[in-house]
Amino acid sequence: MEKFKTVTGVGIPLGRPNIDTDVIIPAAYLKTITRDGLGKGAFETLRKNPDGSDNPDSIFNQERYQRAPLLIAGDNFGCGSSREHAAWALTDLGVRAVLAPSFSDIFSGNAYKNGILTVVLPQAVIDRLLEVAPDGEITVDLENQVVTTNFQDRFTFDLDPFRKHCLVNGLDEIGMTLEMAPQLDKYEAALAVGKPWIAGAAGRS
């Protein structure tokens, strides 16, 4: 998993509340067996007109916001189903962090496990970032837990220390296990001596 320390770039000014996982990635895209390519279906209902043609007014179709690393969302972002595909789609879209007043707990958990930072900020701060997004850049500094803009705005945010540790060090669940490899090796060595029938060493000489 890619380490997350500081990300600077354009923020997609979505701003809508209650964006659910079916909007983030429609059910038709859930048949895939790979994480790659889901970005093309991300926010499809917001990209398309009723007749299926691309909507040029959608922010997701505008050149400025292509591969933007930040998404500025509304309250209760990621509600709905527990599909992990929502996080995969955002990653494939290029999003590294989502900033919103609140998130669905399940979505927030899936996001962090896939290297996406979810930043909870007051609605007034989100409103300011939505104002800045069309013309400026936003920086999310995870190590110092601060969001800044090139208009001299500065906003702090809280984050669970364990999630921060994992994101800063690029650790998914496999990475966390590998971090403990020395302790595991020591335990296995002691087990082989003290209880060889458990360790699978019985009968070997």
C-alpha positions in Angstrom: 0.0 0.0 0.0 1.3 3.4 -0.9 2.5 5.6 2.0 0.4 8.7 2.7 2.3 11.6 4.2 1.4 14.8 2.3 -0.8 15.2 -0.8 -1.2 18.4 -2.7 -3.5 18.9 -5.6 -6.9 19.8 -7.0 -10.0 18.9 -5.0 -13.1 17.7 -6.8 -15.9 19.9 -5.4 -18.7 17.4 -5.1 -20.2 18.7 -1.9 -23.5 16.7 -2.0 -24.7 15.0 1.2 -25.6 11.3 1.4 -23.6 10.0 -1.6 -24.0 6.3 -1.2 -21.8 3.5 -2.5 -24.2 2.8 -5.4 -23.5 6.3 -6.7 -19.7 5.9 -6.1 -19.7 2.6 -8.1 -23.0 1.2 -9.5 -23.9 -2.4 -9.0 -23.3 -3.2 -12.6 -19.5 -2.9 -12.0 -19.4 -5.3 -9.1 -18.9 -8.4 -11.3 -15.3 -7.7 -11.8 -12.7 -9.9 -10.2 -10.0 -7.2 -10.3 -9.6 -3.8 -8.7 -8.3 -2.3 -11.9 -10.5 -0.2 -14.2 -13.3 0.6 -11.7 -12.6 4.3 -12.1 -14.4 4.3 -15.4 -17.6 3.5 -13.6 -17.1 5.8 -10.6 -19.9 8.3 -10.2 -21.5 7.1 -13.5 -24.9 8.4 -12.6 -23.4 11.9 -12.1 -21.4 11.7 -15.3 -24.2 10.7 -17.6 -27.4 12.3 -19.0 -30.7 10.3 -18.8 -30.1 9.1 -22.4 -26.7 7.7 -21.4 -24.6 10.4 -23.1 -21.8 12.2 -21.2 -22.9 15.3 -19.3 -20.3 18.0 -20.0 -21.4 20.0 -17.0 -20.6 17.1 -14.6 -17.5 17.9 -12.6 -16.3 14.4 -13.2 -16.1 15.1 -16.9 -14.3 18.4 -16.6 -10.6 18.4 -17.5 -9.5 20.2 -14.4 -10.7 17.4 -12.1 -9.3 14.4 -14.0 -7.0 12.4 -11.7 -7.6 14.9 -8.9 -6.2 13.4 -5.7 -8.8 15.0 -3.4 -12.5 14.7 -3.2 -14.6 17.3 -1.2 -17.9 15.7 -0.3 -21.0 16.3 1.8 -22.3 14.8 5.0 -22.7 11.0 5.4 -20.4 10.2 2.4 -20.2 6.5 1.6 -23.5 5.4 3.1 -25.4 2.4 1.7 -23.9 -1.0 1.1 -20.6 -2.3 2.5 -19.1 -2.9 -1.0 -15.3 -2.4 -0.9 -15.5 -1.7 -4.6 -16.3 1.9 -3.6 -12.9 2.4 -2.2 -11.3 0.5 -5.1 -13.1 2.8 -7.6 -11.9 6.0 -5.9 -8.4 4.7 -5.9 -8.6 3.9 -9.6 -10.0 7.4 -10.1 -6.9 8.8 -8.5 -8.4 9.9 -5.2 -6.0 9.7 -2.2 -8.2 11.5 0.4 -11.9 12.4 0.9 -12.8 15.4 3.0 -16.4 15.6 4.4 -18.3 16.5 7.5 -19.0 12.8 8.2 -18.7 9.3 6.7 -20.3 6.0 6.9 -18.3 3.9 9.3 -18.1 0.9 6.9 -16.9 3.1 4.0 -14.4 4.9 6.2 -13.0 1.5 7.3 -12.8 0.2 3.8 -11.1 3.4 2.6 -8.4 3.3 5.2 -7.6 -0.3 4.5 -7.1 0.7 0.8 -4.9 3.7 1.6 -7.5 6.4 1.3 -7.6 9.0 4.0 -11.0 10.2 5.2 -10.8 13.6 6.8 -13.7 14.8 9.0 -14.1 18.6 8.9 -16.9 21.0 10.0 -19.4 21.9 7.4 -18.1 25.5 7.4 -14.6 24.3 6.5 -16.0 22.1 3.8 -17.9 25.1 2.4 -14.6 27.0 2.3 -12.8 24.2 0.5 -15.6 24.0 -2.1 -15.1 27.7 -2.7 -11.4 27.3 -3.1 -11.5 24.1 -5.3 -12.3 25.6 -8.7 -9.2 27.9 -8.7 -6.8 26.7 -6.1 -5.0 23.7 -4.7 -5.4 22.0 -1.4 -2.8 20.2 0.7 -3.5 17.4 3.2 -0.6 16.9 5.6 -1.4 13.7 7.4 1.7 13.7 9.6 0.8 17.1 11.1 -3.0 16.5 10.7 -3.6 19.8 8.9 -5.4 20.9 5.7 -4.1 24.0 4.0 -4.9 26.0 0.8 -2.8 28.3 -1.4 -5.1 31.1 -0.1 -3.5 30.8 3.4 -6.4 28.7 4.9 -5.3 26.3 7.6 -7.6 23.7 9.2 -6.6 20.9 11.7 -8.3 17.5 11.9 -8.4 14.5 14.2 -7.6 10.9 13.3 -7.4 7.6 15.1 -3.7 7.1 15.9 -3.6 3.5 14.7 -5.1 4.4 11.3 -2.6 7.3 11.0 0.3 4.9 11.7 -0.9 2.5 9.0 -1.5 5.2 6.4 1.8 7.0 7.0 3.7 3.8 6.8 1.7 2.3 4.0 0.6 -0.7 6.0 -2.4 -2.8 5.0 -3.4 -5.9 7.1 -0.6 -8.0 5.4 1.9 -5.3 6.0 0.9 -5.1 9.7 1.5 -8.8 10.1 4.9 -8.7 8.3 5.9 -5.9 10.8 5.7 -8.5 13.5 7.8 -11.1 11.7 10.7 -11.0 14.2 8.3 -11.7 17.1 6.5 -14.4 15.2 9.8 -16.1 14.3 10.9 -16.0 18.0 7.6 -17.5 19.0 7.8 -20.3 16.4 11.3 -21.1 17.5 10.4 -21.4 21.1 7.3 -23.5 20.3 9.4 -25.9 18.3 11.6 -26.5 21.3 9.0 -26.5 24.1 6.1 -28.1 22.3 7.3 -29.8 19.1 4.1 -31.7 18.6 2.3 -28.4 18.2 5.0 -26.9 16.0 5.0 -29.9 13.7 8.5 -30.9 14.7 7.5 -34.2 16.2 9.1 -37.2 14.6 11.9 -35.1 13.0 15.4 -35.8 14.1 
